[in-house]
Amino acid sequence: MPVPTWQTVQEIEVNAAGNIAEGFISVYVINIGGASGSFNGQTLPAGVAKNFPFTGRPYPATAYNATGTNFLITIFK
């Protein structure tokens, strides 16, 4: 598998619902708040992290909902 070359790395902290636009090649999210939220349709409890690794293809748009908590999201494009 080829080694990924990152063109852009963006780190955001969110506390509301939103979307990551399609086309990212990897994303890392950690719930740094005190309550559960959702990421990509799955519950993300407080203190838990998820990684969507480089697969060789861009990911589709991905929804999150950090209402009542805080997510730190690192997006690789």
C-alpha positions as CSV (number, residue, x, y, z in Angstrom):
1,M,0.0,0.0,0.0
2,P,1.4,3.4,-0.9
3,V,2.3,5.9,1.9
4,P,-0.3,8.7,2.0
5,T,0.8,12.2,1.2
6,W,-1.2,14.7,3.2
7,Q,-2.1,17.9,1.3
8,T,-4.0,19.5,4.1
9,V,-4.4,18.8,7.8
10,Q,-7.3,20.6,9.6
11,E,-8.0,20.4,13.3
12,I,-11.4,21.6,14.6
13,E,-13.1,21.6,17.9
14,V,-16.9,21.4,17.7
15,N,-19.9,21.4,20.1
16,A,-22.8,21.2,17.6
17,A,-24.0,19.1,14.7
18,G,-22.3,19.3,11.3
19,N,-20.7,17.4,8.4
20,I,-17.2,16.8,7.2
21,A,-17.3,17.4,3.4
22,E,-16.6,14.4,1.2
23,G,-13.1,13.9,-0.1
24,F,-11.1,13.5,3.1
25,I,-8.6,10.6,3.1
26,S,-8.4,10.1,6.9
27,V,-10.0,11.5,10.0
28,Y,-9.4,11.1,13.8
29,V,-12.0,12.2,16.3
30,I,-12.0,12.2,20.1
31,N,-14.9,13.1,22.4
32,I,-13.2,15.5,24.8
33,G,-16.5,16.5,26.5
34,G,-18.5,15.0,29.3
35,A,-21.4,13.5,27.4
36,S,-21.9,11.1,24.5
37,G,-22.3,12.4,20.9
38,S,-22.5,10.7,17.5
39,F,-20.0,10.4,14.7
40,N,-20.8,8.7,11.4
41,G,-24.1,7.4,12.8
42,Q,-22.5,5.7,15.8
43,T,-22.5,6.8,19.5
44,L,-19.2,8.2,20.6
45,P,-19.0,8.2,24.4
46,A,-17.0,10.8,26.4
47,G,-13.3,10.1,26.3
48,V,-13.5,7.7,23.4
49,A,-11.6,8.2,20.1
50,K,-12.2,6.8,16.6
51,N,-9.8,6.7,13.7
52,F,-10.8,6.3,10.0
53,P,-7.5,5.4,8.4
54,F,-6.2,6.0,4.9
55,T,-7.7,3.4,2.6
56,G,-6.5,4.6,-0.8
57,R,-9.8,6.2,-1.6
58,P,-11.5,9.4,-0.3
59,Y,-14.3,9.0,2.2
60,P,-17.9,10.3,1.6
61,A,-19.4,13.2,3.6
62,T,-19.6,12.2,7.2
63,A,-22.1,13.6,9.8
64,Y,-21.4,14.3,13.5
65,N,-23.4,15.6,16.4
66,A,-21.5,17.0,19.3
67,T,-24.4,18.9,20.8
68,G,-23.9,18.9,24.6
69,T,-20.3,17.7,24.4
70,N,-17.1,18.6,22.5
71,F,-15.3,16.7,19.7
72,L,-11.7,17.4,18.6
73,I,-11.6,16.3,14.9
74,T,-8.4,16.1,12.8
75,I,-9.1,15.9,9.1
76,F,-6.6,14.8,6.5
77,K,-7.4,15.9,2.9
